[in-house]
Amino acid sequence: MPRVQLPAVTPKPRAWNKGRIIGQKRPLLPKQVWAIRARLELAGNLRDLTMFNVAIDSKLRGCDLVKLAVTDLVKDDRVRERVSVIQSKTKRSVQFELTENTRETVLLWVKSPEMFASRFMFPSRFHDRPHISTRQYGRLVRGWVTAIGLEPSGYGKHSLRRTKVAEIYRKTGNLRAVQLLLGHTKVDSTVRYLGVELEDALSIAERIDI
């Protein structure tokens, strides 16, 4: 009897998101922002407080936040009020403002002994890495939200990126402003990122001349 050659069966790989809660991460509410700030201030954790404040103000992706150089934010011993950086993902420049509270923490942090001769704003404690990793940043964010009683599965690095723009949109409805602040090339991306309802988005877009 001739042997029948059966086709090889490739085992189906396990889905990366199997058993995980995924989806768009929620922005923080103003009261939650202040709760985290208060905890970090009471703990005297200047590095984390600076990172948290800069993350909220800059609206940067985690990969860009961890790579911020001291010279990006500080010039001639003064913290810049407005900063421009090139985004890793889009290779386009994006600008952001630093509030007075954030500028104060940045100045204290860069003058601290831990920052001696450091090129990056958030240096790694491992000698083989120049700055903290995005994975470490993600762990810090989970710790911050957990500390104030939030469910960590609903929040992440993008929560901090979305926090300020979500509040801006809620108060002004200005989708174009949010698009510019996030550095999105298309307003469609901003709509999806904010989770704006379609009809609401269309009515806003009709009033905006780009």
HELIX and SHEET records of a PDB file:
HELIX    1   1 PRO A   30  ALA A   43  1                                  14    
HELIX    2   2 LEU A   46  SER A   58  1                                  13    
HELIX    3   3 GLY A   62  LEU A   65  1                                   4    
HELIX    4   4 VAL A   70  LEU A   73  1                                   4    
HELIX    5   5 GLU A  100  VAL A  110  1                                  11    
HELIX    6   6 PRO A  113  MET A  115  5                                   3    
HELIX    7   7 THR A  134  ALA A  147  1                                  14    
HELIX    8   8 PRO A  152  GLY A  154  5                                   3    
HELIX    9   9 LYS A  157  THR A  172  1                                  16    
HELIX   10  10 LEU A  175  LEU A  182  1                                   8    
HELIX   11  11 VAL A  187  LEU A  194  1                                   8    
HELIX   12  12 LEU A  198  GLU A  206  1                                   9    
SHEET    1   A 2 VAL A  74  LYS A  75  0                                        
SHEET    2   A 2 ARG A  78  VAL A  79 -1                                        
SHEET    1   B 2 ARG A  82  ILE A  86  0                                        
SHEET    2   B 2 SER A  93  GLU A  97 -1                                        
END                                                                             
